[in-house]
Amino acid sequence: MAMIKLLSGYQESWLPYDLLAGVSVAAVALPIAIAYSQLAGVPPVYGIYASLLPLVAYALLGSSRQLILAPDAATCAIVAAVVAPLAGQDMARYLSLVAALTMIAGVFCIAAGFARLGFLTNFLARPILTGYLNGIAICIITGQLGTLFGFKLAPAGFFRLLWQFIGKLGETHLPTLAVGAATLAALLLLSRLVPKVPGPLVAVVLGIVCSSVFGFAALGIKLLGQIPAGLPAIVIPSIGMDDWQPLALGAIGLALISYNSGMVTARGFASKNRYDIDANREFIAMGVADLGSGILGGFAISGADSRTAVNDSMGGKSQVTSLVVAAVLVLTLLFFTGPLAWLPMAVLSAVLVKAAMGLFDLPGLISLRKVSPQEFRLCLITLLGVITVGVLPGVVVAIMVAIVQLLAKSSRPHDAVLGRIPGTTAFREAATNPGTETFPGLVIYRFDSAVVFFNADHFKTRAQAVVRTAPAPVRYLVLDAGAINQLDTTGAASLDRLCGDLQDQGVAIAVAGAKSAVRTMLQKTGLADRIGPDRMFPTLEAAVDALSEDHAITPSKGATL
């Protein structure tokens, strides 16, 4: 059924574009997949394994025409952060846990898709994602310094790793540094001068050629070594009882971040090409892709922005491109693994550093600082959390801070005393529109939020304050309820107490423009009867006209309340 849906609307004229895009994407994806294996802490060939079935799964199930699923720097960093503490130095156990983590994340994604949790694409705020990606970029770059300079660094946090690096600079292996620096310079030049040329592929090919011609191994430059030829076998992970909880917690974070990262890319290219993305279908497609990767021993994947950009720039029209990429990778595993043994590790490190530089968004940080200092601080908290306490803990801390900020803002929402623009039926904030008409004895108050448990007392306090500070004795407080989309029982109780307190002062409450949900709550709690049907109005204009006529209130221009 999925294949029929993929091919039913396929046009023959698209095939040359999809073939060219598929080969081009594979040329970029292959070296990056091998390089990203280092980030995930697995042998190089597993980066290719992780790319095979996910490409096929997404081609059949995904809703984006351009998105390419592949190893991603962020997901690889999370995989290593979750699995390394559990596996220690046991590589067989490490590989088993990686596959298990990937499969569990896939199950979570599929369950989330069927539960219609696609709205979680908005759960990670942009400042958190910006800080997270910048933190990942810093971690990747520092993590590759040892390989680039030709010495070994023990795994550690950012600051300890940097301290190790400084202490070992005297051990720099100059031939390795020369290869890494030359590769990085070539990648930077290619991306600037001929951006459509697959820089990683050029770097890998040149690295292999130079290594075999000039005998890099004899110079002490570390090489990739032999990659197993042939297709991978199906893997059944072995998981101990003590592993389930940390793997499950890690899989939740992995699923959320990989899904959000993929959706950012998918939506960006969907907008560019004018079609829509099905968020819940994306969750399911991502989950099946992760299951496919895990079954072959691979690690979790996500939407790859660089490879998706290559697909789009080469004119890819459909997900047939992904099938072509998968076919090219299979051919590589079957016939072309031999030359990869000559590849210098410093070349792969340079590829990773160049990719990380693409993740680091300094202009975005500067812009965010100018536009919203509060969100910039949240971004910095995420960045510092990622490079100090780790990827997942850093993101969790940032999410908690964001929730606290959101609750704090929601508990003290904007409110205003309103006046009418002369000669119209429009009402505006009196404090910022001095030419508006206000009405002696009548205060129009707008509360720009739902009135619920965490801001109900604030609502009551503010309403009392505007009555108390009015320049003339108040007979009516008209509540503009148009911005109140929800009223819970706590909010209704606060409104009830407000009615009683104001009634003791000789002030009556009127409600205008209440939405149906708010009217229903007023009726169920008896507040509609207490306020009185004659003081429940469909619009502010109706409320002001009725109360002004009944009590001979005339407007005054330019007054402030």
C-alpha positions in Angstrom: 0.0 0.0 0.0 2.7 2.4 0.9 4.7 1.6 -2.2 1.5 2.1 -4.3 1.0 5.5 -2.7 4.6 6.4 -3.4 4.5 5.5 -7.0 0.8 6.2 -7.9 1.4 9.9 -8.6 5.0 9.5 -9.8 5.8 11.2 -13.1 8.3 9.7 -15.5 10.0 13.0 -16.0 11.0 13.0 -12.4 13.2 9.9 -12.7 16.4 11.6 -14.1 16.2 14.2 -11.3 15.7 11.6 -8.6 18.6 9.5 -9.9 21.0 12.4 -10.1 19.9 13.7 -6.7 20.2 10.2 -5.2 23.8 9.7 -6.4 24.8 13.2 -5.3 23.3 12.6 -1.8 25.0 9.3 -1.5 28.3 10.9 -2.4 27.9 13.2 0.6 26.2 10.8 2.9 28.8 8.0 2.7 31.8 9.9 4.2 29.6 11.7 6.7 28.0 8.4 7.9 31.5 6.9 8.4 32.6 10.1 10.3 29.5 10.2 12.5 30.2 6.6 13.6 33.0 8.1 15.7 30.6 10.4 17.5 28.3 7.5 18.3 31.4 5.5 19.5 30.9 2.5 17.0 33.0 1.1 14.2 32.9 3.0 10.9 30.8 0.5 9.0 27.9 1.0 11.4 27.3 4.5 10.1 26.5 2.9 6.7 24.3 0.2 8.4 22.4 3.0 10.1 21.6 4.6 6.7 20.2 1.7 4.8 16.7 0.7 6.1 15.9 4.1 7.4 16.1 5.5 3.9 13.7 2.8 2.6 11.3 3.1 5.6 11.0 6.9 5.2 10.6 6.7 1.4 7.5 4.5 2.1 6.1 6.2 5.1 7.3 9.8 5.3 5.4 12.9 4.2 8.3 15.0 3.0 9.4 14.8 -0.6 12.9 16.0 0.1 13.9 14.9 3.6 16.8 12.5 3.8 17.1 10.4 7.0 20.7 9.7 8.0 23.2 9.8 10.9 23.1 13.2 12.6 25.6 14.9 14.9 23.0 15.6 17.6 21.6 12.0 17.7 25.0 10.5 17.6 26.1 12.6 20.6 23.1 11.5 22.6 23.6 7.8 21.7 27.2 8.0 23.0 26.1 10.0 26.1 23.5 7.3 27.1 25.4 4.1 26.2 29.0 4.8 27.2 28.3 4.9 31.0 26.5 1.6 30.7 28.9 -0.3 28.5 32.3 0.7 29.8 35.0 -0.7 27.7 33.0 -3.7 26.4 32.5 -3.0 22.7 30.2 -6.0 22.1 27.9 -4.8 25.0 28.2 -1.2 23.6 27.0 -2.2 20.2 24.1 -4.3 21.7 23.0 -1.3 23.8 23.2 1.1 20.9 20.9 -1.1 18.9 18.6 -1.5 21.8 18.5 2.2 22.5 17.7 2.9 18.8 14.8 0.3 18.8 13.3 1.7 22.0 13.4 5.2 20.6 11.7 3.9 17.5 8.9 2.3 19.5 8.4 5.5 21.4 8.2 7.4 18.1 5.6 5.0 16.6 3.5 5.1 19.8 3.7 8.9 19.8 2.5 9.0 16.2 -0.5 6.8 16.8 -1.3 8.8 19.9 -1.2 11.9 17.7 1.5 13.6 19.6 2.9 15.4 16.6 2.3 18.7 18.4 5.5 17.9 20.4 7.4 19.3 17.4 6.8 22.6 19.1 7.9 21.4 22.6 11.5 22.4 22.2 11.5 26.2 21.9 13.8 27.7 19.3 16.2 29.2 21.9 16.6 25.7 23.4 17.3 24.2 19.9 19.7 27.0 19.1 21.6 26.5 22.3 21.5 22.8 22.0 22.9 22.7 18.5 25.6 25.3 19.4 26.6 23.2 22.4 26.7 20.1 20.3 28.9 21.9 17.8 31.4 22.9 20.5 31.5 19.4 21.9 32.1 17.9 18.5 34.9 20.3 17.7 36.7 19.8 21.0 36.1 16.0 20.8 38.0 15.9 17.5 41.0 17.9 18.6 43.0 14.9 19.8 42.5 13.1 16.5 43.4 16.2 14.5 46.6 16.7 16.4 47.6 13.1 16.5 47.3 12.2 20.2 44.6 10.5 22.4 42.4 12.3 24.8 40.4 10.6 27.5 36.6 11.1 27.2 35.6 14.0 29.5 33.5 17.1 29.7 34.2 20.2 27.7 36.4 22.1 30.2 38.4 19.0 31.3 38.8 17.9 27.7 40.1 21.3 26.8 42.5 21.2 29.7 43.8 17.8 28.6 44.3 19.1 25.1 46.4 22.1 26.3 48.5 19.8 28.4 49.2 17.4 25.5 50.0 20.0 22.8 53.7 19.0 23.1 52.8 15.5 21.8 51.4 16.9 18.5 52.0 14.6 15.6 52.9 17.1 12.8 52.1 14.9 9.8 48.6 14.1 11.2 48.0 17.8 12.0 49.1 18.7 8.4 46.6 16.2 6.9 43.8 17.3 9.1 44.4 21.1 8.7 44.8 20.7 4.9 41.5 18.7 4.7 39.7 21.3 6.8 41.0 24.2 4.7 40.0 22.4 1.5 36.5 21.7 2.8 36.1 25.4 3.8 37.3 26.6 0.4 35.0 24.1 -1.5 32.0 25.1 0.5 32.7 28.8 -0.3 33.8 28.6 -3.9 31.9 25.6 -5.3 29.1 24.8 -2.8 27.4 22.2 -5.0 30.6 20.1 -5.1 30.3 17.3 -2.4 33.2 18.4 -0.3 33.2 15.4 2.1 33.5 13.0 -0.9 36.3 15.0 -2.4 38.1 15.0 0.9 37.7 11.3 1.3 38.8 10.5 -2.2 41.9 12.8 -2.0 42.7 11.4 1.5 42.6 7.8 0.2 44.7 8.6 -2.9 47.3 10.6 -0.9 47.5 8.0 1.8 48.2 5.2 -0.7 50.6 7.2 -2.9 52.7 8.9 -0.1 52.5 6.0 2.5 50.8 7.8 5.3 50.8 4.7 7.4 54.6 4.7 7.4 54.6 8.3 8.6 52.6 7.3 11.7 49.3 8.7 10.5 46.4 6.6 11.8 44.2 5.1 9.1 40.6 4.0 9.1 41.5 0.3 8.5 39.6 -2.5 6.9 35.8 -2.1 6.8 33.8 -5.4 6.6 32.4 -6.0 3.1 28.9 -7.4 2.6 25.5 -6.6 4.0 24.9 -6.5 7.8 23.2 -9.3 9.7 20.1 -8.9 11.8 20.8 -8.0 15.4 18.9 -9.1 18.5 20.1 -6.9 21.3 20.9 -8.3 24.8 19.6 -6.1 27.6 20.1 -6.6 31.3 17.4 -5.7 33.8 19.4 -2.7 35.1 19.7 -1.3 31.6 16.0 -0.8 30.9 15.5 2.3 32.9 18.5 4.4 31.6 17.8 3.2 28.1 14.2 4.1 28.3 14.9 7.6 29.7 17.6 8.1 27.1 15.3 6.9 24.3 12.6 9.4 25.3 15.1 12.3 25.0 16.5 10.8 21.8 13.1 10.4 20.2 12.0 13.9 21.1 15.2 15.6 19.9 15.7 13.6 16.7 12.0 14.1 15.8 12.1 17.9 16.4 15.4 18.2 14.5 14.0 16.2 11.6 10.7 18.2 11.6 12.6 21.5 11.5 14.3 20.3 8.3 11.2 18.8 6.8 9.1 21.8 7.4 11.7 24.2 6.1 11.9 22.4 2.7 8.2 21.7 2.6 7.6 25.4 2.9 10.1 26.2 0.2 8.5 23.7 -2.2 4.9 24.6 -1.1 3.4 21.4 0.4 2.4 20.3 3.9 4.0 17.9 6.4 1.9 15.5 8.4 3.5 15.7 11.9 2.0 12.4 13.3 2.9 10.5 10.1 6.5 11.8 10.5 6.6 10.4 14.1 5.6 7.0 12.8 8.0 7.1 9.8 10.9 8.2 12.1 10.0 5.3 14.5 10.0 2.7 11.8 13.3 4.1 10.5 14.9 3.8 13.9 13.6 0.2 14.2 15.2 -0.5 10.8 18.5 0.9 11.9 18.5 -1.0 15.2 17.7 -4.3 13.5 20.9 -4.0 11.5 22.9 -2.9 14.5 22.9 0.8 13.5 22.2 3.8 15.7 19.4 6.4 15.8 19.0 8.7 12.8 17.3 12.0 12.1 16.5 14.4 9.3 19.9 15.4 7.8 19.8 19.0 6.8 23.0 19.0 4.7 22.0 15.9 2.8 18.4 17.2 2.4 19.8 20.4 1.0 21.9 18.5 -1.5 18.7 16.6 -2.6 16.8 19.8 -3.0 19.6 21.6 -4.9 20.0 18.7 -7.3 16.3 18.8 -8.1 15.1 15.7 -6.3 11.3 15.4 -6.8 10.3 12.5 -4.6 11.4 9.9 -2.0 12.6 7.8 -4.9 15.8 9.7 -4.2 16.1 8.0 -0.8 15.7 4.6 -2.5 18.6 5.5 -4.9 20.8 6.6 -2.0 20.1 3.2 -0.2 21.0 1.3 -3.4 24.3 3.2 -3.8 25.2 2.5 -0.2 24.4 -1.2 -0.7 26.7 -1.3 -3.7 29.4 0.3 -1.7 29.2 -2.3 1.0 29.3 -5.1 -1.6 32.1 -3.9 -3.8 33.9 -0.7 -2.6 34.9 -1.1 1.0 38.6 -2.0 0.2 39.8 1.5 -0.6 38.3 3.0 2.5 41.0 1.2 4.6 43.5 3.8 3.4 41.4 6.7 4.6 43.3 8.9 7.3 41.3 9.3 10.5 42.4 13.0 10.5 40.3 13.4 7.3 37.2 12.1 9.0 37.9 14.4 11.9 38.1 17.4 9.6 34.8 16.4 8.0 33.2 16.3 11.5 34.7 19.6 12.4 33.4 21.2 9.2 29.9 19.7 9.9 30.0 21.1 13.5 31.0 24.5 12.2 27.8 24.4 10.2 25.8 23.7 13.3 27.3 26.7 15.2 25.1 29.7 14.6 26.9 32.8 15.9 24.8 35.3 13.9 21.7 33.6 15.4 23.0 34.0 18.9 23.8 37.7 18.3 20.3 38.3 16.8 18.6 36.5 19.6 20.5 38.6 22.2 19.3 41.8 20.5 15.7 40.7 19.9 15.0 38.8 23.2 17.5 38.9 26.1 15.4 36.6 28.1 15.3 33.9 25.4 19.0 34.5 24.8 19.7 33.6 28.5 17.7 30.4 28.0 19.8 29.6 24.9 23.0 30.1 26.9 21.7 27.9 29.7 21.1 25.2 27.2 24.5 25.6 25.6 26.4 25.6 28.9 24.3 22.7 30.1 25.2 20.6 27.1 29.0 21.3 27.3 29.2 20.9 31.1 26.7 18.4 32.5 26.0 16.5 29.2 23.6 16.5 26.3 20.4 15.2 27.9 20.8 16.7 31.3 21.6 20.0 29.7 18.5 19.9 27.6 16.3 18.8 30.5 17.6 21.7 32.6 16.9 24.1 29.8 13.4 22.7 29.3 12.7 23.1 33.0 13.9 26.7 33.0 11.7 27.4 29.9 8.6 25.9 31.7 9.3 28.0 34.8 9.7 31.1 32.6 6.4 30.3 30.8 4.5 29.8 34.0 6.0 33.0 35.5 4.9 34.9 32.4 1.5 33.3 32.3 0.9 33.9 35.9 1.5 37.7 35.4 0.0 38.3 31.9 -0.5 41.7 30.3 -3.7 43.5 31.2 -5.1 47.0 30.4 -7.7 49.6 31.1 -9.5 50.4 27.9 -10.9 53.5 26.3 -13.0 53.9 23.1 -11.6 55.6 20.0 -13.8 58.6 19.4 -16.4 58.1 16.6 -15.8 54.4 16.4 -16.8 51.2 18.2 -13.1 50.2 18.7 -11.5 50.0 22.1 -7.8 50.4 22.8 -5.5 50.5 25.8 -6.1 53.9 27.4 -2.5 54.3 28.8 -0.9 54.1 25.4 -3.7 55.8 23.4 -4.3 59.2 25.2 -6.9 60.3 22.7 -9.4 57.5 23.6 -12.7 58.2 25.4 -13.1 56.9 28.9 -16.2 56.9 31.0 -16.4 58.4 34.5 -17.8 55.8 36.9 -17.2 53.0 34.5 -13.9 51.1 34.1 -13.3 48.7 31.2 -10.7 46.1 32.2 -9.1 43.5 29.8 -7.1 40.5 31.1 -5.0 39.0 28.3 -5.0 35.4 29.4 -7.0 32.5 30.6 -8.0 32.8 34.2 -6.9 29.6 35.8 -5.3 28.2 39.0 -1.9 29.8 38.6 -3.0 33.3 37.8 -6.4 33.6 39.4 -5.3 35.5 42.5 -3.3 37.9 40.3 -6.4 38.5 38.2 -8.4 39.4 41.3 -5.7 41.6 42.7 -5.2 43.5 39.4 -9.0 44.0 38.9 -9.3 45.4 42.5 -6.3 47.7 41.8 -7.7 49.3 38.7 -11.0 50.0 40.5 -9.1 51.4 43.5 -6.8 53.7 41.4 -9.5 55.0 39.1 -9.6 58.9 39.1 -13.4 59.0 39.8 -15.7 56.8 41.9 -16.5 53.6 40.0 -20.0 52.2 39.7 -19.2 49.4 37.1 -16.2 47.3 36.3 -16.7 46.0 32.8 -14.6 42.9 32.2 -13.6 42.5 28.6 -13.6 38.7 28.5 -12.7 38.5 24.8 -9.1 37.5 25.5 -10.0 35.0 28.2 -10.2 31.6 26.4 -10.5 29.5 29.6 -11.9 29.8 33.0 -11.3 27.0 35.5 -13.0 26.4 38.9 -10.1 28.3 40.7 -10.6 31.2 38.3 -14.3 31.2 38.8 -13.9 31.2 42.6 -11.6 34.2 42.3 -14.1 36.0 40.1 -16.8 35.2 42.6 -14.8 36.7 45.5 -14.1 39.7 43.3 -17.8 40.2 42.8 -18.4 40.1 46.6 -15.5 42.4 47.4 -16.6 45.0 44.8 -20.2 44.7 45.8 -19.3 45.7 49.3 -17.7 48.8 47.8 -20.9 49.6 45.7 -19.3 48.4 42.5 -21.1 46.0 40.1 -19.3 43.7 37.6 -20.4 43.4 34.0 -19.0 40.9 31.5 -18.6 41.6 27.7 -17.6 39.3 24.8 -17.2 36.1 26.8 -16.4 33.0 24.7 -18.7 30.0 24.8 -16.4 28.0 27.1 -16.2 30.9 29.6 -20.0 31.5 29.4 -20.6 27.8 30.1 -18.3 27.9 33.2 -20.1 31.0 34.5 -23.4 29.3 34.1 -22.3 26.0 35.8 -20.8 27.8 38.8 -23.8 30.1 39.2 -21.7 33.2 38.5 -23.9 34.2 35.5 -26.9 34.5 37.8 -24.9 36.4 40.4 -23.6 38.9 37.9 -27.0 39.1 36.4 -28.3 38.5 32.9 -28.7 42.2 32.4 -25.0 42.7 32.9 -23.8 39.9 30.4 -23.2 41.6 27.1 -22.1 40.2 23.7 -19.7 43.1 23.0 -17.9 45.9 24.7 -19.9 48.4 22.7 -23.2 46.9 23.9 -22.0 47.0 27.5 -20.8 50.6 27.4 -24.0 51.8 25.6 -26.3 50.1 28.0 -24.5 51.1 31.2 -23.9 54.7 29.9 -27.6 55.2 29.0 -28.9 53.7 32.2 -26.8 55.9 34.4 -26.3 59.0 32.3 -22.5 58.4 32.0 -20.9 60.6 29.3 -17.5 60.0 27.9 -14.5 62.2 28.4 -11.6 62.5 26.0 -8.0 62.0 26.9 -8.7 60.9 30.4 -6.5 58.2 31.9 -7.5 55.7 34.4 
